[in-house]
Amino acid sequence: MSKHFLPLVLGAALGVAATSASATTLDDVKAKGFIQCGVSQGLPGFSNPDAQGNWTGIDVDFCRAMAAAIFDDTTAVKFTPLSAKERFTALQSGEIDVLSRNTTWTMTRDTSLGLNFAGVNYYDGQGFMVRKDLGVTSALELSGASVCTNTGTTTELNVADYFRANNMPYEIVAFEKADEVVAAYDAGRCDVYTTDASGLYAQRLKLTNPGDHIVLPEIISKEPLGPVVRQGDDQWFNVARWTLNAMINAEELGVSSENVDSMMSTDNPGIKRLLGVEGSFGENIGLTNDWAARIIKHVGNYAESFNANVGPDTPLGISRGVNALWSDGGVLYAAPIR
């Protein structure tokens, strides 16, 4: 056997093994009674534990929504905090069932890691944060700066591209864990902190004096963030994808946790299909037909999750912006249930 042929054979064998091992994820999850969800190591608004270990955030809500769809119980989830470097290996190995951790959907990740992105639950872009006393108002003034960021992320390449395109020298200071990056920046080990703009607003809350820092106006990349599952299990992929779609469609149709029960008697055919009053859409993906009604009742629609975790009335104070529904000037759009 040639040395060139051997890796192909091994790769094919591993692919078959991975497929067969992950082909019954929904059955495995039902058998053990919970979803193992990979989250961040602490990013306020997205996935963050309190002092008692209770997790909250947009990404947490997605996993709780999956648990509601499957078990009618949002507590049927266990959370595994993962660094950016660890996250894909944990999913590939089966340590977790789904990764819901402010992760950017890219072609490489979607095609070469044996993973599938179920959709986008937050449209983001990379930005920069600096101390106000640095006297900088634009990222174009950062020539020669030292820049703190995470290893194993898209941010390092984005920084390299941006500084190179603008002929600016820079020094990268990278750490594996997000809290290490925050601590280094807070201690003055670098001039700039870069990550997704949402992350900058979240991590600023952890700084010694949050008001002493500003997020610069430039957004230098597209960072569509979303949940991820393993390739080779279309049923589980469908459960994840349509959990997200259900929350977005619910907002568009005006169905919320407050009115979902009364909406059961509506004459609107789109709402009837969403709530399982008509059709067998839940059964088609291995769930009960009230799967989406369970999600909305226990977790809420997309707007409810956004507003509760990162919206204008939260410490992060983020407006909907591009994450508004397509009908409200944003880009949020879900395939219909029909």
VMD Tcl script that draws the C-alpha trace (Angstrom):
set ca {
  {0.00 0.00 0.00}
  {1.48 3.36 -0.99}
  {2.13 6.04 1.58}
  {-0.21 8.32 -0.35}
  {-3.09 5.85 -0.26}
  {-2.89 5.01 3.45}
  {-4.18 8.37 4.80}
  {-7.15 8.15 2.42}
  {-8.06 4.71 3.71}
  {-7.67 5.80 7.33}
  {-9.67 8.94 6.69}
  {-12.47 6.96 5.08}
  {-12.49 4.49 7.97}
  {-12.61 7.29 10.51}
  {-15.40 8.94 8.56}
  {-17.47 5.76 8.62}
  {-16.80 5.31 12.34}
  {-17.76 8.89 13.09}
  {-20.95 8.55 11.09}
  {-22.07 5.33 12.73}
  {-21.14 6.61 16.18}
  {-23.20 9.78 15.77}
  {-26.12 8.36 13.77}
  {-28.35 7.96 16.82}
  {-27.61 11.15 18.73}
  {-31.27 11.87 19.42}
  {-31.82 8.32 20.68}
  {-28.69 8.57 22.83}
  {-29.82 11.90 24.27}
  {-33.28 10.54 25.04}
  {-31.76 7.46 26.69}
  {-29.47 9.42 29.01}
  {-32.16 12.03 29.70}
  {-30.25 15.23 28.94}
  {-28.30 17.16 26.32}
  {-24.59 17.78 26.87}
  {-24.08 21.31 25.63}
  {-20.70 22.93 25.03}
  {-20.58 26.61 26.03}
  {-17.99 29.31 26.64}
  {-15.98 29.64 29.82}
  {-18.00 32.71 30.72}
  {-19.26 35.36 28.30}
  {-22.02 37.52 29.80}
  {-25.14 37.60 27.68}
  {-24.18 34.53 25.66}
  {-23.15 31.77 28.07}
  {-22.22 32.68 31.60}
  {-22.61 30.96 35.01}
  {-23.62 32.77 38.16}
  {-22.15 32.10 41.61}
  {-24.43 29.08 42.03}
  {-23.42 27.62 38.65}
  {-26.68 28.53 36.89}
  {-26.02 29.24 33.22}
  {-27.73 32.03 31.26}
  {-27.34 33.66 27.86}
  {-28.47 33.47 24.25}
  {-26.36 30.36 23.58}
  {-27.62 28.76 26.78}
  {-31.21 29.50 25.75}
  {-30.64 27.60 22.51}
  {-29.61 24.46 24.38}
  {-32.51 24.85 26.79}
  {-34.80 25.23 23.77}
  {-33.52 21.92 22.37}
  {-34.19 20.32 25.76}
  {-37.70 21.80 25.77}
  {-38.35 20.40 22.29}
  {-37.13 16.92 23.24}
  {-38.04 16.55 26.92}
  {-40.51 19.38 27.60}
  {-37.99 20.31 30.28}
  {-35.41 23.10 30.02}
  {-33.40 21.67 32.90}
  {-32.53 18.52 30.93}
  {-29.19 20.06 29.90}
  {-25.68 19.78 31.28}
  {-23.17 22.43 30.34}
  {-19.49 21.91 29.51}
  {-17.42 25.13 29.50}
  {-14.86 25.04 26.69}
  {-12.05 27.28 25.49}
  {-11.93 28.28 21.83}
  {-9.09 25.80 21.35}
  {-10.99 22.88 22.92}
  {-14.47 23.39 21.50}
  {-14.29 21.54 18.18}
  {-12.39 18.56 19.57}
  {-15.00 18.17 22.32}
  {-17.76 18.00 19.71}
  {-15.86 15.74 17.32}
  {-15.04 13.27 20.10}
  {-18.64 13.05 21.34}
  {-17.85 14.67 24.69}
  {-20.72 17.08 23.94}
  {-23.85 16.68 21.81}
  {-24.04 20.25 20.55}
  {-21.73 23.27 20.66}
  {-23.52 26.54 21.40}
  {-20.64 28.87 22.10}
  {-20.30 32.17 20.17}
  {-18.65 30.28 17.30}
  {-18.17 31.78 13.83}
  {-19.49 29.86 10.83}
  {-16.72 29.66 8.22}
  {-16.22 27.48 5.17}
  {-13.23 25.66 6.68}
  {-15.09 24.82 9.87}
  {-18.17 23.76 7.93}
  {-16.33 21.47 5.49}
  {-13.09 20.11 6.95}
  {-13.81 19.45 10.62}
  {-16.67 16.97 10.28}
  {-19.12 19.55 11.66}
  {-22.33 21.26 10.57}
  {-23.55 24.71 11.58}
  {-27.28 24.66 12.30}
  {-27.76 28.34 11.50}
  {-26.94 31.79 12.84}
  {-28.28 32.93 16.20}
  {-26.26 36.16 16.29}
  {-24.76 38.15 13.42}
  {-21.58 39.74 14.69}
  {-18.33 41.30 13.52}
  {-14.88 41.72 14.98}
  {-14.01 44.98 16.70}
  {-11.40 46.63 18.92}
  {-11.45 47.96 22.48}
  {-8.91 50.41 23.90}
  {-8.45 52.54 26.98}
  {-9.89 56.01 26.62}
  {-6.62 57.57 27.79}
  {-4.85 56.05 24.78}
  {-6.44 58.90 22.82}
  {-7.45 56.69 19.90}
  {-10.79 57.10 18.13}
  {-10.25 54.81 15.13}
  {-8.65 51.43 14.51}
  {-6.63 53.10 11.76}
  {-4.66 54.83 14.52}
  {-3.40 51.53 15.99}
  {-0.12 51.26 14.08}
  {2.50 49.62 16.30}
  {-0.04 48.49 18.89}
  {0.12 45.29 20.90}
  {-3.12 43.35 20.51}
  {-4.59 40.82 22.96}
  {-6.80 38.01 21.66}
  {-7.67 34.31 21.94}
  {-5.78 31.48 20.26}
  {-7.78 29.07 18.11}
  {-10.16 31.73 16.82}
  {-10.81 33.62 13.59}
  {-9.70 36.85 15.24}
  {-5.97 36.31 14.74}
  {-6.30 35.98 10.96}
  {-8.71 38.93 10.80}
  {-6.24 41.11 12.73}
  {-3.40 40.05 10.44}
  {-5.46 40.84 7.35}
  {-6.61 44.22 8.68}
  {-3.21 45.47 9.79}
  {-1.53 44.18 6.64}
  {-4.14 45.79 4.38}
  {-3.56 49.12 6.14}
  {0.25 48.80 6.25}
  {0.37 48.94 10.04}
  {2.83 46.94 12.16}
  {1.45 45.27 15.29}
  {2.27 42.66 17.93}
  {-0.11 39.84 18.83}
  {-0.46 38.71 22.46}
  {-2.56 35.53 22.50}
  {-3.97 33.34 25.26}
  {-6.06 30.17 25.22}
  {-8.69 31.21 27.77}
  {-10.94 34.25 27.39}
  {-10.47 35.30 31.01}
  {-6.70 35.24 30.49}
  {-7.11 37.68 27.61}
  {-9.30 39.97 29.70}
  {-6.86 39.86 32.62}
  {-3.88 40.63 30.39}
  {-5.62 43.57 28.77}
  {-6.88 44.86 32.13}
  {-3.33 44.64 33.51}
  {-1.94 46.71 30.65}
  {-0.03 43.93 28.93}
  {-1.41 45.08 25.59}
  {-2.86 48.26 24.08}
  {-5.86 46.68 22.37}
  {-8.34 43.89 23.01}
  {-9.95 42.38 19.93}
  {-12.75 39.85 19.57}
  {-16.32 39.87 18.27}
  {-17.98 43.20 19.07}
  {-20.60 41.47 21.22}
  {-17.78 39.87 23.19}
  {-16.12 43.24 23.74}
  {-19.28 44.65 25.30}
  {-19.64 41.53 27.44}
  {-16.03 41.29 28.57}
  {-15.83 45.02 29.31}
  {-18.13 44.33 32.26}
  {-15.32 42.23 33.80}
  {-12.71 45.00 33.70}
  {-11.65 46.82 36.86}
  {-13.05 50.12 35.53}
  {-15.35 49.37 32.56}
  {-16.05 53.07 31.97}
  {-12.38 53.71 31.19}
  {-12.59 51.70 27.95}
  {-14.26 52.29 24.59}
  {-15.13 50.06 21.66}
  {-13.86 51.62 18.43}
  {-16.35 52.08 15.56}
  {-14.68 49.83 12.99}
  {-16.05 46.33 12.34}
  {-13.44 44.44 10.35}
  {-15.09 41.11 9.61}
  {-18.26 39.09 9.25}
  {-18.78 36.81 12.24}
  {-22.00 34.82 11.89}
  {-22.26 32.98 15.20}
  {-24.30 29.82 15.61}
  {-24.73 26.36 17.12}
  {-22.78 23.39 15.75}
  {-23.33 19.61 15.58}
  {-21.37 16.70 14.14}
  {-21.77 15.73 10.48}
  {-23.31 12.35 9.68}
  {-26.51 12.61 11.70}
  {-29.15 14.46 9.69}
  {-31.88 13.91 12.27}
  {-29.92 15.59 15.06}
  {-28.87 18.34 12.65}
  {-32.56 18.91 11.83}
  {-33.50 19.10 15.51}
  {-30.85 21.77 16.08}
  {-31.62 23.73 12.92}
  {-35.37 23.77 13.44}
  {-35.09 24.65 17.11}
  {-33.44 27.89 16.03}
  {-35.88 28.38 13.14}
  {-38.84 27.88 15.48}
  {-37.68 30.69 17.79}
  {-37.20 33.08 14.86}
  {-40.48 32.13 13.18}
  {-42.30 32.52 16.49}
  {-41.16 36.13 16.76}
  {-42.18 36.84 13.18}
  {-45.62 35.29 13.74}
  {-46.11 37.15 17.01}
  {-46.11 34.04 19.20}
  {-44.45 34.44 22.59}
  {-44.18 32.65 25.92}
  {-46.99 34.89 27.17}
  {-49.55 34.13 24.45}
  {-48.58 30.67 23.17}
  {-51.49 28.94 24.92}
  {-54.12 31.30 23.53}
  {-52.53 31.06 20.06}
  {-53.45 27.37 19.94}
  {-56.94 28.38 18.82}
  {-55.80 30.80 16.10}
  {-57.02 30.59 12.51}
  {-53.56 31.53 11.16}
  {-52.29 28.44 9.28}
  {-48.63 29.38 9.82}
  {-49.12 29.51 13.59}
  {-51.12 26.27 13.52}
  {-48.20 24.48 11.84}
  {-45.67 26.08 14.20}
  {-47.56 25.00 17.30}
  {-48.36 21.49 16.05}
  {-52.11 22.06 15.76}
  {-51.83 21.04 12.10}
  {-49.41 18.70 10.36}
  {-46.83 16.24 11.64}
  {-43.70 18.37 11.45}
  {-42.40 17.30 14.87}
  {-42.85 13.62 14.14}
  {-40.86 14.09 10.92}
  {-37.74 14.91 12.96}
  {-38.28 12.42 15.78}
  {-40.12 14.73 18.19}
  {-43.70 15.28 19.30}
  {-45.81 17.63 17.20}
  {-45.90 20.25 19.96}
  {-42.09 20.52 19.92}
  {-42.08 24.21 18.92}
  {-44.88 25.07 21.35}
  {-42.71 23.61 24.11}
  {-39.77 25.79 23.04}
  {-41.83 28.96 22.99}
  {-43.62 28.21 26.26}
  {-40.47 27.42 28.24}
  {-37.81 29.60 26.57}
  {-39.62 32.14 24.39}
  {-39.18 33.41 20.88}
  {-35.94 34.90 19.54}
  {-36.81 38.44 20.65}
  {-37.53 37.30 24.20}
  {-34.15 35.57 24.42}
  {-32.28 38.51 22.86}
  {-33.91 41.14 25.05}
  {-33.46 39.15 28.26}
  {-29.78 38.45 27.72}
  {-28.12 41.17 25.64}
  {-30.81 43.73 24.80}
  {-31.05 47.47 25.57}
  {-32.33 46.88 29.13}
  {-29.43 44.58 30.09}
  {-25.91 45.59 31.22}
  {-24.66 44.89 27.67}
  {-27.23 47.29 26.17}
  {-27.04 45.95 22.61}
  {-29.67 47.09 20.10}
  {-31.15 44.59 17.66}
  {-29.43 46.25 14.69}
  {-28.61 43.69 12.01}
  {-30.08 40.99 14.26}
  {-33.57 42.41 13.80}
  {-36.04 40.42 11.72}
  {-35.77 40.87 7.95}
  {-39.19 42.53 8.09}
  {-37.82 45.10 10.58}
  {-34.70 46.10 8.65}
  {-32.36 43.34 9.87}
  {-31.17 40.10 8.30}
  {-32.76 37.56 10.65}
  {-34.74 35.15 8.51}
  {-35.87 31.57 9.07}
  {-37.17 29.00 6.63}
  {-40.92 28.47 7.06}
  {-42.53 25.47 8.74}
  {-44.71 23.99 6.03}
}
mol new
graphics top color blue
foreach p $ca { graphics top sphere $p radius 0.5 }
foreach p [lrange $ca 0 end-1] q [lrange $ca 1 end] { graphics top cylinder $p $q radius 0.2 }
display resetview
